[in-house]
């Protein structure tokens, strides 16, 4: 049985609507100036930043440049060959070389030649060291690229957590505004019935306006933190990130301080970079020192040479050269001394880097332990603050007291809520700082 034509037309029309409508909505949103919301988890945000953040892309370009430098240094050790061709028409004035009373011309002489020329370095320690330096430079650039990836990941994680903190603060402020509105309405109703006082209504209204102001500030904070995150992610102007995660607390294993420090000194990409710098400084010292040794090279050429191409003969030249430096004006000694100073500088930088890594690991562990305890204290404080507000509300409704206790309880609730949000943020931030100190922040948040 064949499908009715009206059914096919309706199906095709529905498919067109499904395709066109979303794009029209996006176009209308862009035309109205409203950014397109891009919901991202923390993992997705990190992956996107590692893909298109300019700082990471620049580090990748530098790594490629280092590989090109290595290839250039290698080319000096490989055979060089080219095709040469020339045609000459020469005339001389014999008077320039002989004491003659008047000019005497010699020529013109015409000749042409064409053929290959080639050269090959047989033994040159400086060229070999140059290639080794270029090869080590590639390793250093790769380590620096990993450093950039770690830094970009840390920036994105930190900013994402700031967005989550701002969103949590906004939700808490909105909840307090709703509570303040209910309490203000309660005070107004009690005043109307003659049970409450006018001052109670005024106090409740003041507290309501304060909470509304806090909500305005929290709303502004949510927007500005998202702008900074969008910049790190290199998003188009028409897109704005929206986090899909929330601030959370979770159990972490107990860390052994000595083990963590040793692991960080092995894993941090900065250590691999400084190790490459040490090897480069050592090779540069050898390169400067090796200039005192002889250098052996071979070059030559073969050409078809003659006055005319149809009357030429093969002409060739082969040469082996051996160079011994005798006097260089102290240049080799000065270059060797300079590379020695460079080795000392890199060694000092390595010691400073090791000290910094040790301090970062210690500080991150201490901050994480403090953050764990702060979350427990903040959770208990928020629970007690909610109980205080509930009790003060009942006492005020019963006419036992004025709403001064209730306003005080509201302020304590606001502080306890802020403390809990800050404690959760510090916990997640300290965890990220520990991962960065260990050189594992990319593996922790991108996989």
C-alpha positions in Angstrom: 0.0 0.0 0.0 1.5 3.3 -1.0 2.0 6.2 1.4 -0.5 9.0 0.9 1.0 12.1 -0.7 -0.5 14.4 2.0 1.4 12.5 4.6 4.7 12.9 2.8 4.1 16.6 2.4 3.4 17.0 6.1 6.4 15.0 7.0 8.7 17.1 4.8 7.2 20.3 6.1 7.7 19.1 9.7 11.4 18.3 8.9 11.9 21.7 7.4 10.4 23.4 10.5 12.6 21.4 12.8 15.7 22.4 10.9 14.9 26.0 10.3 13.2 27.0 13.6 16.3 26.5 15.9 18.5 28.5 13.5 15.9 31.2 13.3 15.8 31.4 17.0 19.5 31.6 17.3 19.6 34.3 14.7 16.8 36.2 16.4 18.7 35.9 19.7 21.9 37.2 18.2 20.0 40.1 16.5 18.4 41.1 19.7 21.8 41.3 21.5 21.1 38.5 23.9 24.0 36.1 24.2 23.6 32.4 23.4 23.9 30.4 26.6 26.5 27.6 26.4 26.1 25.2 29.3 29.4 23.6 30.3 30.5 21.3 33.0 33.9 22.0 34.6 35.4 19.2 32.6 34.0 20.5 29.4 35.2 24.0 30.1 38.7 22.8 30.7 38.7 20.7 27.5 37.4 23.7 25.5 40.1 26.0 27.0 42.9 23.5 26.2 41.6 23.4 22.6 41.3 27.1 21.8 42.8 29.3 24.6 45.3 31.7 23.0 47.9 31.2 25.7 47.9 27.4 25.0 48.0 28.0 21.3 51.0 30.3 21.5 52.9 27.7 23.6 52.1 25.2 20.9 53.5 27.5 18.2 56.6 28.0 20.2 57.1 24.3 20.4 56.8 24.0 16.6 59.3 26.8 16.2 61.8 24.9 18.4 61.4 21.9 16.2 62.1 24.0 13.1 65.3 25.3 14.9 66.3 21.7 15.4 65.9 21.0 11.8 67.9 24.1 10.8 70.8 23.0 13.1 70.6 19.4 11.7 70.8 20.7 8.1 74.3 22.1 8.8 75.5 18.5 9.4 74.0 17.1 6.2 75.3 17.3 2.6 74.7 20.6 0.8 74.3 20.6 -3.0 73.1 23.1 -5.5 73.1 23.7 -9.3 75.2 26.7 -10.5 75.2 28.3 -13.9 76.9 31.5 -15.1 77.8 33.2 -18.3 80.6 35.9 -18.4 81.8 38.5 -20.8 85.0 40.1 -19.5 87.4 42.8 -20.8 90.5 44.1 -18.9 92.6 47.2 -19.2 96.2 46.0 -19.2 97.3 49.5 -18.0 95.9 48.7 -14.6 98.5 46.0 -14.0 101.3 47.1 -16.4 103.1 50.5 -16.5 102.0 51.4 -20.0 101.8 54.9 -21.5 98.2 54.4 -22.7 95.3 52.0 -22.1 95.6 48.6 -23.7 92.5 46.4 -23.7 92.6 42.6 -23.3 89.5 40.8 -24.4 86.6 40.7 -24.4 86.7 37.1 -23.2 83.5 35.1 -23.1 82.9 31.9 -21.2 80.1 30.0 -19.5 79.7 27.1 -17.1 77.0 25.1 -15.5 77.1 22.2 -13.0 76.6 21.0 -9.4 78.4 22.2 -6.3 78.4 20.4 -3.0 79.9 20.5 0.5 79.8 18.3 3.5 81.0 18.8 7.1 83.1 15.8 8.1 84.0 16.7 11.7 82.8 19.9 13.4 82.1 19.5 17.1 80.4 23.0 17.4 77.9 22.0 14.7 77.2 18.7 16.4 76.6 20.6 19.7 74.4 23.0 17.9 72.2 20.2 16.7 72.1 18.7 20.2 71.1 22.0 21.6 68.3 22.3 19.1 67.1 18.8 19.9 67.1 19.6 23.6 65.3 22.8 22.9 62.4 20.8 21.5 62.1 19.0 24.8 62.2 22.2 26.7 59.5 23.7 24.5 57.3 20.6 25.0 57.7 20.9 28.7 56.9 24.7 28.5 53.8 23.8 26.5 52.7 21.4 29.3 53.4 24.2 31.8 51.1 26.5 29.7 48.4 23.8 29.7 48.6 23.4 33.5 48.4 27.2 33.9 45.4 27.5 31.5 43.6 24.7 33.3 44.2 26.3 36.7 42.9 29.7 35.5 39.8 28.0 34.0 39.1 25.9 37.1 39.6 28.9 39.4 37.3 31.1 37.3 34.7 28.4 37.0 34.6 28.0 40.8 34.2 31.8 41.1 31.2 31.5 38.8 29.8 28.7 40.9 30.4 30.8 44.1 28.6 33.8 42.6 25.7 31.6 41.5 25.4 30.1 45.0 25.6 33.6 46.5 22.8 34.7 44.2 20.6 31.8 45.1 21.2 32.4 48.8 20.5 36.1 48.4 17.2 35.3 46.5 16.2 32.9 49.3 16.9 35.6 52.0 14.9 38.1 50.0 11.9 35.8 49.9 12.2 35.2 53.7 12.5 38.9 54.3 9.4 39.6 52.2 7.4 37.0 54.2 8.6 38.5 57.5 7.9 42.0 56.4 4.4 41.0 55.4 4.0 39.3 58.7 5.0 42.4 60.6 2.7 44.5 58.4 -0.3 42.2 59.1 0.4 42.2 62.8 0.5 46.0 62.8 -2.9 46.1 61.0 -4.5 43.9 63.6 -3.0 46.0 66.4 -0.8 43.2 67.7 2.5 44.5 66.2 4.2 47.9 66.3 5.0 50.3 63.5 8.7 50.1 64.4 8.6 46.4 63.8 7.2 46.9 60.3 9.9 49.5 59.6 12.7 47.2 60.8 11.4 44.4 58.6 11.2 46.7 55.6 14.8 47.9 56.2 16.0 44.3 56.4 14.1 43.6 53.2 15.7 46.4 51.3 19.2 45.4 52.5 18.6 41.9 51.3 17.4 43.2 47.9 20.6 45.3 47.6 22.6 42.1 48.3 20.7 40.3 45.6 21.5 43.1 43.1 25.2 42.8 43.9 25.1 39.0 43.7 23.4 39.3 40.3 26.2 41.6 39.0 28.8 39.2 40.3 27.3 36.3 38.4 27.5 38.3 35.2 31.1 39.6 35.5 32.5 36.2 36.5 30.9 34.6 33.4 32.5 37.3 31.2 35.9 36.5 32.6 35.3 32.7 32.0 34.2 33.4 28.5 37.5 35.3 27.8 39.5 32.3 29.1 37.5 30.0 26.9 37.9 32.3 23.9 34.2 32.2 23.2 32.5 34.3 20.5 30.9 37.5 21.6 27.5 36.0 21.1 28.1 33.2 23.6 28.1 33.2 27.4 29.1 30.2 29.5 26.6 28.8 31.9 28.0 26.3 34.5 26.1 23.0 34.8 28.0 21.9 38.0 27.5 23.2 41.6 29.8 23.7 44.5 30.1 20.3 46.3 31.9 18.7 49.1 33.3 15.2 48.8 35.7 13.0 50.8 39.4 13.0 49.8 42.1 10.5 50.8 44.6 11.2 53.5 47.9 12.5 51.9 51.4 11.8 53.1 53.3 15.0 52.9 56.7 13.6 52.1 55.3 11.4 49.4 53.4 14.2 47.8 56.5 16.5 47.8 58.6 13.9 46.1 55.9 13.1 43.5 55.5 16.8 42.7 59.3 17.3 42.2 59.1 14.4 39.6 55.8 15.3 37.9 55.8 19.1 37.6 56.4 20.1 34.0 58.5 23.1 35.2 61.0 20.6 36.5 61.3 19.0 33.1 61.7 22.4 31.5 64.5 23.4 33.9 66.2 20.0 33.4 66.3 20.7 29.6 67.7 24.2 30.3 70.4 22.6 32.4 71.3 20.2 29.5 71.2 23.1 27.0 73.5 25.2 29.2 75.9 22.2 29.5 75.9 21.7 25.7 76.4 25.4 25.1 79.5 25.2 27.3 80.8 22.2 25.4 80.0 24.0 22.1 82.1 27.0 23.1 84.9 24.9 24.4 85.0 22.6 21.3 85.9 25.5 19.1 89.5 25.0 20.0 89.5 21.6 18.2 90.1 21.3 14.4 87.3 21.2 11.9 87.3 19.0 8.9 85.2 19.7 5.8 84.9 18.6 2.2 83.5 20.6 -0.8 83.8 20.6 -4.5 82.1 21.4 -7.8 81.8 20.0 -11.3 80.9 22.1 -14.3 80.7 22.0 -18.0 82.9 25.0 -19.0 83.9 26.6 -22.2 83.5 29.6 -24.5 80.4 28.1 -25.9 78.3 25.2 -24.7 79.0 23.2 -27.9 82.8 23.5 -27.3 83.1 23.1 -23.6 84.9 20.4 -21.5 84.3 19.1 -18.0 85.9 21.1 -15.2 86.0 20.1 -11.6 87.4 21.1 -8.2 87.5 19.0 -5.0 88.8 20.2 -1.7 89.3 18.8 1.8 90.0 21.5 4.4 91.3 21.2 7.9 91.1 24.3 10.1 93.1 24.8 13.3 92.2 28.0 15.4 95.4 29.6 16.5 94.4 33.0 17.8 90.8 34.3 18.2 91.4 37.4 20.3 90.1 35.7 23.5 86.7 35.1 22.0 86.6 31.3 22.8 87.7 31.9 26.3 85.1 34.6 26.8 82.3 32.4 25.3 83.3 29.5 27.5 83.2 31.7 30.6 79.8 33.1 29.6 78.3 29.6 29.3 79.8 28.7 32.7 77.9 31.6 34.2 74.7 30.5 32.4 75.1 27.0 33.9 75.3 28.6 37.4 72.2 30.8 36.7 70.2 27.7 35.6 71.4 25.8 38.7 70.2 28.6 41.0 66.9 28.8 39.2 66.5 25.0 39.7 67.0 25.3 43.4 64.6 28.2 43.6 62.0 26.2 41.6 62.4 23.2 43.9 61.9 25.4 47.0 58.8 27.0 45.4 57.3 23.6 44.5 57.8 22.3 48.1 56.2 25.4 49.5 53.3 25.2 47.2 52.6 21.5 48.1 52.8 22.3 51.8 50.5 25.3 51.5 48.0 23.4 49.4 47.9 20.5 51.9 47.4 22.9 54.8 44.7 24.9 53.0 42.9 21.7 52.0 42.8 20.4 55.6 41.6 23.8 56.8 38.9 23.9 54.1 37.7 20.4 55.1 37.2 21.6 58.7 35.7 24.9 57.6 32.9 23.1 55.6 31.9 21.1 58.6 31.8 24.2 60.8 29.9 26.2 58.2 27.3 23.5 57.7 26.6 23.4 61.4 26.5 27.2 61.6 23.9 27.4 58.8 21.8 24.7 60.4 21.8 26.6 63.8 21.1 29.9 62.0 18.0 28.5 60.4 16.8 27.2 63.7 17.4 30.6 65.3 15.3 32.4 62.6 12.5 29.9 63.0 12.5 30.3 66.8 12.7 34.1 66.6 9.8 34.1 64.1 7.6 32.1 66.4 8.5 34.3 69.4 7.6 37.4 67.4 4.4 35.9 66.1 3.4 35.0 69.6 4.0 38.6 70.8 6.7 37.5 73.3 9.2 40.0 71.9 9.7 42.6 69.1 11.3 41.6 65.8 14.7 42.8 66.9 15.6 39.2 67.7 14.2 38.2 64.3 16.2 40.9 62.4 19.4 39.8 64.3 18.6 36.1 63.4 18.2 37.1 59.8 21.7 38.8 59.8 23.2 35.7 61.4 21.5 33.6 58.8 23.0 35.7 56.0 26.5 35.5 57.5 26.2 31.7 58.0 25.0 31.3 54.4 28.0 33.3 53.1 30.3 31.3 55.4 29.0 28.0 53.9 29.4 29.2 50.3 32.9 30.5 51.0 33.9 27.3 52.8 32.7 25.2 49.8 34.5 27.5 47.4 37.8 27.3 49.5 37.5 23.5 49.6 37.2 23.2 45.9 39.9 25.9 45.3 42.4 24.2 47.6 41.8 20.9 45.9 42.6 22.6 42.6 45.7 24.3 44.1 46.9 20.9 45.3 46.4 19.3 41.9 48.4 22.3 40.3 51.1 22.0 42.9 51.4 18.3 42.0 51.5 19.0 38.3 48.3 17.0 37.7 45.6 19.6 37.4 45.0 18.9 33.7 44.6 15.1 34.4 42.4 15.8 37.3 39.9 18.1 35.6 40.0 17.2 31.9 39.5 13.4 32.1 
